[in-house]
Amino acid sequence: MQENTETQNKTKESGINQIYDKILKRILTLSARAVLNLINGLFGTNFPLDSKIVYNWTESVDDELGRTIADTILTIHVGEDIYRFHIEAEIDCGSTNDISIVLRVFDYGYRDALKHREMGKDKITLKFPQPKIILLEHNSNSPNEVALELDFGTSGKIDFTVPTVKFLEYSIDELNARRMVILLPLYLLKLRREIEKAISQGTVRKNAQALKNLINDDILKAINENEKAGHIDGYDAYVLAGLVKKLYDHLYGNIQEFEEEGVKSALEDMLLVEYEEEIINAVSEKALEIAATLLGRGMPPSEVADITKLPVSRIEKLQFQLMPV
């Protein structure tokens, strides 16, 4: 019985991870301007918004190394200069005091550094990408950084330290100020713990208005304002709003009290008002453009299909069309 329960929990956690993995990968395929704004906000950089981005999607591994849900290494080209960044995201390594995520960060960082090694006459130089872990949920035990001590015996010891970002500690205004708008759909997690507690107490109906306000007055309003300010484009805004709906369905879609209070209908009405029909009609064309970009970055057709919502057969056909003659 205990084994079955553990298996069910692992299956449930895997399903949760897959949802956030898809959302984060979709976020990172938005316009270069939107992604560069995120990089500048996360790492305190100031890259021009016309800089070139090259992606390295890391392969998935077993979650024994931590509850990681998405990661990627991005290379930013500014003229002749090259900068590499490693972004990881996970639910929270503080809830279980599990900091082994740093092993994965080091592993992928080492693999990337090895590919870009610099060969000297008497030594090889490995330049690791600059890493950061986004904690989507966190508590008082969540660390500000995680560290791995590398012990080289008589050659000494080195600490490999990775800072974390406690996402929900930011207000909407702070995310706007940092132009990290493309993370806004994930802000729906802000009320998750409170709503779970209310469900157990039978008082969840009282949370309906707070959730409406979070969605309409905070998240969607901020997405719309960032589009008007030029921090993201119209298609970015449309995708982000769609991700809000997708995550709402996952987190709160089966709560009958919210259905009766019209939370979802208010969300859908807001989407219809804010995002014009011509943007929606452009989705298929834009999806093919994104699919071509992802295939060019080496992403497998099955993953491209998950992200773009195009049939795998259409992705494979596109892959064939893109093959050099």
JOQUI-V65746 format. One record per helix or strand of 3 or more residues. SS is the DSSP state (alpha for helix, beta for strand). FROM is the first residue (numbers start at 0). TO is the last residue. If there is no record, write none. Layout:
<<SS,FROM,TO> <SS,FROM,TO>>
This chain:
<<alpha,1,26> <alpha,31,42> <beta,51,56> <alpha,62,64> <beta,67,77> <beta,80,89> <alpha,100,114> <beta,129,134> <beta,144,150> <alpha,152,154> <beta,156,165> <alpha,166,168> <alpha,171,176> <alpha,180,200> <alpha,203,227> <alpha,233,251> <alpha,255,259> <alpha,262,273> <alpha,276,280> <alpha,282,295> <alpha,300,307> <alpha,311,321>>
